[in-house]
Amino acid sequence: MKILADENMASLDPLFADLGEVRRLPGRAIGPQDLQDVDALLVRSVTKVTPELLAAAPALKFVGTATIGTDHLAIEALEQRGIRWTNAPGCNADAVGEYVLQALLILAVKTCKPLAGQTIGLVGLGNTGSAVQKRLSALGIEVLRCDPPKQRSGAAGPWFSLAQLIERCDVISLHVPLITDGDDPTLALLDEARLGMLKSNAWLVNACRGEVVDNDALIRVKARRPDLRLALDVWEGEPRPKAALVELADIATAHIAGYSVEGKIRGSQMLHQALVQGRCPTPEMATLLGDNALPPRQLEAELDDADLLALIRSVYDLAEEDGLFRAALPDGFDKRRQANLARREFSALPVVPATSKQAKMLANLGFTVEEKNEHGI
């Protein structure tokens, strides 16, 4: 079997080398000339698997994307050709949940507004939206939820409309796929009219797809509304986001909310499982991750927003990444994505909590909670 893979995918050799020849290329560089004799194509969102690309791949039997979203796949063309395909739903949900929590804590500390005092609205309650909700719930923060497809399916509520979230919420966080048609399109879901109706001093977080927010409209609205706070990980026109919007954002990063070592390994594991269809076992996370946990931390007291932010930053520093991203533009978008390949999730940090209440909270946030040993550590 000949396998062509995005070079930034995790654990390619331990997962796929036994299945055949594995060739690596930068995801954006994969083109028709590379697919003449390829049996399996493994991509991320930066590779557009178009009908034209598929037409140049006569031997192709499998396409896997190590992402939740599938808007970069020509699914109809794949199915017409009888090419099996899969995505990796939920693989990076924890990473996105952790990114959004840290972004909110940064804004809370920056604005001197405790996170617990904000009314937070989540738009989209799939894997990533649910991961954000889980972490906010761990802090005792309730959210207003908007997800029309889930609401129609009878999923337990309460549910709110987007208009209600915009009217009532201090924070709006977006977690929807990019959908251009049908009953629930999300292209320019937040247009100029809706952006203009955000509450005074509202915070907007977008960690799904850049096109879900009208970027030009956001620039115009932000110019009129300096009170708005923006945490943006995704952009129209990637890998060249609009410089004016980057400048206006409080937090700006290169589509890395879902980037983590653990999330990337999960995505690769899911593609391996789909490709082999049970013919051989998929190596476990512990085997692929190795023994590289961070040094344990002993906590001495309850954590306020600033304390929790400091703890999180000891695992991954989003504020530092914001600065590096800005310095890398206009040409360094993909370099910043690649630089985040070593980012760890909260689970990499063992913590020894001060109280049982704190232990429960930290475990629900995703940290590895340990007890004191005989040395008090």
C-alpha positions as CSV (number, residue, x, y, z in Angstrom):
1,M,0.0,0.0,0.0
2,K,1.2,3.5,-0.9
3,I,0.2,6.1,1.7
4,L,0.5,9.9,1.2
5,A,0.2,11.9,4.3
6,D,0.4,15.5,5.5
7,E,3.8,15.8,7.1
8,N,2.4,17.5,10.2
9,M,0.3,14.5,11.2
10,A,1.3,12.7,14.4
11,S,2.7,9.2,14.9
12,L,2.8,8.4,11.2
13,D,5.5,5.8,11.4
14,P,4.3,3.8,14.5
15,L,0.8,3.8,13.1
16,F,1.2,3.4,9.4
17,A,4.7,2.2,8.5
18,D,3.7,-1.5,8.9
19,L,0.9,-1.0,6.3
20,G,3.1,0.1,3.5
21,E,5.2,3.0,2.1
22,V,4.5,6.3,3.8
23,R,5.3,9.5,1.9
24,R,5.1,12.9,3.6
25,L,4.4,16.3,2.0
26,P,3.3,19.7,3.4
27,G,-0.5,19.7,3.4
28,R,-0.9,22.8,1.3
29,A,1.5,21.4,-1.3
30,I,-0.3,18.2,-2.0
31,G,-1.4,18.3,-5.7
32,P,-2.5,16.1,-8.6
33,Q,1.1,15.3,-9.5
34,D,1.5,13.5,-6.1
35,L,-1.4,11.1,-6.4
36,Q,-0.8,9.0,-9.4
37,D,-0.2,5.7,-7.6
38,V,-1.4,6.5,-4.1
39,D,-3.8,4.1,-2.3
40,A,-4.5,6.1,0.8
41,L,-4.4,9.8,1.4
42,L,-4.2,11.2,4.9
43,V,-4.8,15.0,5.2
44,R,-5.8,17.8,7.5
45,S,-8.0,20.8,6.8
46,V,-5.3,22.7,4.7
47,T,-5.5,20.1,1.9
48,K,-8.5,20.6,-0.4
49,V,-9.6,17.2,-1.7
50,T,-11.4,18.4,-4.8
51,P,-12.9,16.5,-7.7
52,E,-9.9,17.7,-9.7
53,L,-7.5,16.2,-7.2
54,L,-9.4,12.9,-7.1
55,A,-9.4,12.7,-10.9
56,A,-5.6,12.5,-10.8
57,A,-5.7,9.5,-8.3
58,P,-6.8,6.4,-10.2
59,A,-5.6,4.0,-7.5
60,L,-7.0,5.9,-4.5
61,K,-9.2,3.7,-2.2
62,F,-9.2,5.7,1.1
63,V,-9.1,9.3,2.2
64,G,-8.9,10.2,5.9
65,T,-8.8,13.7,7.4
66,A,-7.5,14.0,10.9
67,T,-10.0,16.8,11.6
68,I,-13.5,17.2,12.8
69,G,-14.6,19.3,9.9
70,T,-15.1,18.0,6.4
71,D,-15.7,21.1,4.4
72,H,-12.3,20.6,2.6
73,L,-13.4,17.2,1.3
74,A,-15.5,16.7,-1.9
75,I,-17.6,14.0,-0.3
76,E,-20.0,13.6,-3.2
77,A,-17.1,12.9,-5.6
78,L,-15.5,10.5,-3.1
79,E,-18.7,8.5,-2.8
80,Q,-19.3,8.5,-6.6
81,R,-15.9,7.0,-7.0
82,G,-16.5,4.4,-4.2
83,I,-13.5,5.8,-2.2
84,R,-13.9,5.2,1.5
85,W,-13.4,8.3,3.6
86,T,-13.5,9.2,7.2
87,N,-12.9,12.1,9.5
88,A,-11.9,12.2,13.2
89,P,-14.8,13.7,15.2
90,G,-13.8,14.6,18.7
91,C,-10.1,14.0,18.3
92,N,-9.1,17.6,19.2
93,A,-12.2,18.5,21.3
94,D,-10.2,18.7,24.6
95,A,-7.5,20.9,23.0
96,V,-10.2,23.3,21.8
97,G,-11.9,23.3,25.2
98,E,-8.6,24.1,26.9
99,Y,-7.8,26.9,24.3
100,V,-11.2,28.6,24.8
101,L,-10.9,28.3,28.6
102,Q,-7.5,29.9,28.6
103,A,-8.6,32.7,26.2
104,L,-11.6,33.5,28.5
105,L,-9.3,33.6,31.5
106,I,-6.9,35.9,29.7
107,L,-9.8,38.3,28.9
108,A,-11.2,38.0,32.5
109,V,-7.8,39.0,34.0
110,K,-7.2,41.7,31.3
111,T,-10.6,43.3,31.9
112,C,-10.8,42.7,35.7
113,K,-14.1,40.9,35.1
114,P,-14.3,37.5,36.9
115,L,-15.2,34.7,34.5
116,A,-17.8,33.4,36.9
117,G,-19.7,36.7,36.6
118,Q,-20.1,36.4,32.8
119,T,-23.2,35.0,31.0
120,I,-21.6,32.7,28.4
121,G,-23.3,31.5,25.2
122,L,-22.1,28.5,23.2
123,V,-23.1,28.3,19.5
124,G,-22.8,24.7,18.5
125,L,-22.8,21.8,21.1
126,G,-20.9,19.1,19.2
127,N,-17.7,17.7,20.4
128,T,-15.8,21.0,20.8
129,G,-18.7,23.0,22.2
130,S,-19.4,20.3,24.7
131,A,-15.7,20.3,25.7
132,V,-15.9,24.0,26.4
133,Q,-19.2,23.5,28.4
134,K,-17.6,20.7,30.5
135,R,-14.7,23.0,31.5
136,L,-17.0,25.9,32.3
137,S,-19.2,23.6,34.3
138,A,-16.1,22.5,36.3
139,L,-15.8,26.1,37.4
140,G,-19.5,26.3,38.3
141,I,-20.4,28.5,35.3
142,E,-23.6,27.7,33.5
143,V,-24.0,28.5,29.8
144,L,-26.8,29.3,27.4
145,R,-26.7,26.9,24.5
146,C,-27.7,27.3,20.8
147,D,-27.7,24.4,18.4
148,P,-30.8,24.2,16.2
149,P,-30.1,20.7,14.8
150,K,-29.7,19.2,18.3
151,Q,-32.7,21.0,19.5
152,R,-34.8,19.6,16.6
153,S,-33.4,16.1,17.3
154,G,-35.0,16.3,20.8
155,A,-31.7,16.6,22.7
156,A,-32.2,17.7,26.3
157,G,-32.3,21.5,26.7
158,P,-32.8,24.2,27.5
159,W,-32.0,25.6,24.1
160,F,-31.8,29.3,23.0
161,S,-31.9,31.0,19.7
162,L,-28.8,32.8,18.4
163,A,-30.8,36.1,18.7
164,Q,-31.4,35.3,22.4
165,L,-27.7,34.6,23.0
166,I,-26.7,37.8,21.3
167,E,-29.2,39.7,23.5
168,R,-28.3,38.1,26.8
169,C,-24.7,36.9,26.7
170,D,-21.6,38.7,27.7
171,V,-19.5,36.0,25.9
172,I,-20.3,34.3,22.6
173,S,-18.1,31.3,21.7
174,L,-18.5,29.7,18.2
175,H,-18.3,25.9,17.7
176,V,-20.1,25.1,14.5
177,P,-19.0,23.5,11.2
178,L,-18.8,25.6,8.0
179,I,-22.1,24.9,6.2
180,T,-23.0,26.9,3.1
181,D,-26.6,25.7,2.4
182,G,-29.5,23.7,3.9
183,D,-31.6,24.5,6.9
184,D,-28.7,25.7,9.1
185,P,-26.1,27.5,7.1
186,T,-23.2,28.9,9.1
187,L,-21.4,30.9,6.4
188,A,-21.3,34.5,7.8
189,L,-23.5,33.3,10.7
190,L,-22.4,36.5,12.5
191,D,-22.9,39.1,9.8
192,E,-22.7,42.9,10.3
193,A,-26.2,43.2,11.7
194,R,-25.7,40.5,14.3
195,L,-22.2,41.7,15.3
196,G,-23.6,45.1,15.8
197,M,-26.2,43.8,18.3
198,L,-23.6,42.2,20.6
199,K,-23.9,43.4,24.2
200,S,-21.8,46.3,25.4
201,N,-18.3,45.0,26.4
202,A,-19.1,41.5,24.9
203,W,-16.4,39.0,24.2
204,L,-16.4,37.0,21.0
205,V,-14.4,33.8,20.6
206,N,-14.1,32.0,17.2
207,A,-12.3,28.7,17.2
208,C,-14.2,26.9,14.5
209,R,-14.0,28.3,11.0
210,G,-13.1,31.8,9.9
211,E,-15.9,32.1,7.5
212,V,-18.5,31.7,10.2
213,V,-17.9,35.4,11.0
214,D,-17.9,38.0,8.3
215,N,-14.4,39.3,8.8
216,D,-14.8,42.6,6.9
217,A,-18.0,43.3,8.8
218,L,-16.2,42.5,12.1
219,I,-13.5,45.0,11.2
220,R,-16.1,47.7,10.6
221,V,-18.1,46.9,13.8
222,K,-15.0,46.7,15.9
223,A,-13.9,50.1,14.6
224,R,-17.3,51.5,15.9
225,R,-17.3,49.3,19.0
226,P,-13.9,49.4,20.7
227,D,-15.7,47.9,23.7
228,L,-15.8,44.5,22.1
229,R,-13.2,41.9,22.9
230,L,-12.1,39.4,20.3
231,A,-10.3,36.0,20.6
232,L,-9.8,34.7,17.1
233,D,-8.1,31.5,16.1
234,V,-9.6,31.2,12.6
235,W,-9.8,33.6,9.7
236,E,-11.1,34.1,6.3
237,G,-8.4,33.8,3.7
238,E,-6.1,31.5,5.7
239,P,-3.1,31.4,5.6
240,R,-3.2,35.2,5.0
241,P,-5.7,36.7,7.5
242,K,-6.7,40.3,7.2
243,A,-4.0,42.4,8.9
244,A,-6.6,44.9,10.1
245,L,-8.5,42.2,12.0
246,V,-5.4,40.7,13.5
247,E,-4.5,44.1,14.9
248,L,-8.0,44.5,16.4
249,A,-8.1,41.1,18.1
250,D,-7.2,40.8,21.8
251,I,-6.0,37.2,21.2
252,A,-4.9,36.1,17.7
253,T,-3.5,32.7,16.7
254,A,-3.0,30.6,13.6
255,H,-5.9,28.1,13.6
256,I,-4.2,26.1,16.4
257,A,-7.0,25.8,19.0
258,G,-7.3,22.1,18.3
259,Y,-3.5,21.5,18.0
260,S,-2.1,19.3,20.8
261,V,0.1,16.3,20.8
262,E,-2.7,14.2,22.3
263,G,-5.3,15.5,19.9
264,K,-3.1,14.9,16.9
265,I,-2.4,11.3,18.1
266,R,-6.1,10.7,18.6
267,G,-6.8,11.9,15.0
268,S,-4.1,9.6,13.6
269,Q,-5.4,6.7,15.7
270,M,-8.9,7.2,14.3
271,L,-7.7,7.2,10.7
272,H,-5.7,4.0,11.4
273,Q,-8.8,2.3,12.8
274,A,-10.8,3.3,9.8
275,L,-8.1,2.2,7.3
276,V,-7.4,-1.2,8.8
277,Q,-11.0,-2.0,9.6
278,G,-10.1,-4.3,12.5
279,R,-7.4,-6.3,10.6
280,C,-4.8,-5.2,13.2
281,P,-4.8,-3.4,16.5
282,T,-4.3,0.3,16.8
283,P,-1.4,1.3,19.2
284,E,-2.7,2.9,22.4
285,M,-2.2,6.5,23.3
286,A,0.3,5.7,26.2
287,T,2.5,3.8,23.7
288,L,2.5,6.6,21.1
289,L,2.8,9.4,23.7
290,G,5.7,7.9,25.7
291,D,6.7,8.9,29.2
292,N,7.0,12.7,29.0
293,A,4.6,14.2,31.5
294,L,5.5,17.6,33.0
295,P,6.9,17.9,36.6
296,P,4.1,17.7,39.2
297,R,2.7,20.9,40.8
298,Q,1.7,21.2,44.5
299,L,-1.2,23.6,45.0
300,E,-1.5,25.4,48.3
301,A,-4.8,27.3,48.1
302,E,-8.0,27.8,46.2
303,L,-7.5,29.3,42.7
304,D,-8.8,32.6,41.5
305,D,-8.9,33.4,37.7
306,A,-5.3,34.7,37.8
307,D,-4.0,31.6,39.7
308,L,-5.8,29.2,37.4
309,L,-4.5,31.1,34.3
310,A,-1.0,30.8,35.7
311,L,-1.4,27.1,36.2
312,I,-2.7,26.6,32.7
313,R,0.1,28.7,31.2
314,S,2.6,26.3,32.8
315,V,1.3,23.8,30.3
316,Y,0.7,26.0,27.3
317,D,1.1,29.8,27.1
318,L,-1.6,31.2,24.8
319,A,-0.5,34.8,25.4
320,E,3.0,34.0,24.3
321,E,1.7,32.3,21.2
322,D,-0.4,35.4,20.4
323,G,2.8,37.5,20.4
324,L,4.7,35.0,18.2
325,F,1.9,34.8,15.8
326,R,1.7,38.6,15.3
327,A,5.5,38.7,14.8
328,A,5.4,36.0,12.2
329,L,2.9,37.7,9.9
330,P,2.3,38.2,7.0
331,D,4.1,35.0,5.8
332,G,4.4,32.9,8.9
333,F,0.9,31.5,9.4
334,D,1.8,27.9,8.7
335,K,5.1,28.2,10.5
336,R,3.2,29.1,13.7
337,R,0.9,26.1,13.1
338,Q,3.8,23.8,12.9
339,A,5.5,25.4,15.9
340,N,2.5,24.3,18.0
341,L,2.9,20.6,17.2
342,A,4.5,20.0,20.6
343,R,1.7,21.7,22.6
344,R,0.5,19.5,25.4
345,E,-3.0,19.2,27.0
346,F,-3.8,19.8,30.7
347,S,-3.5,16.0,31.3
348,A,0.3,16.3,30.8
349,L,0.5,18.2,34.1
350,P,0.1,16.2,37.4
351,V,-1.3,18.4,40.1
352,V,-1.5,17.7,43.9
353,P,-4.6,19.7,45.0
354,A,-5.0,21.6,48.2
355,T,-8.6,20.3,48.9
356,S,-11.0,17.6,47.7
357,K,-13.2,20.3,46.1
358,Q,-10.2,21.5,44.2
359,A,-9.3,18.0,43.2
360,K,-12.7,17.5,41.6
361,M,-12.5,20.8,39.8
362,L,-9.1,20.1,38.4
363,A,-9.9,16.6,37.3
364,N,-13.0,17.9,35.4
365,L,-10.8,20.5,33.7
366,G,-8.6,17.7,32.5
367,F,-5.6,17.8,34.7
368,T,-4.0,14.6,36.1
369,V,-4.8,14.7,39.8
370,E,-2.4,13.0,42.2
371,E,-2.3,12.6,46.0
372,K,0.5,13.7,48.3
373,N,3.1,11.0,48.8
374,E,4.9,10.2,52.0
375,H,7.3,13.2,51.4
376,G,4.3,15.6,51.2
377,I,4.7,16.0,47.4
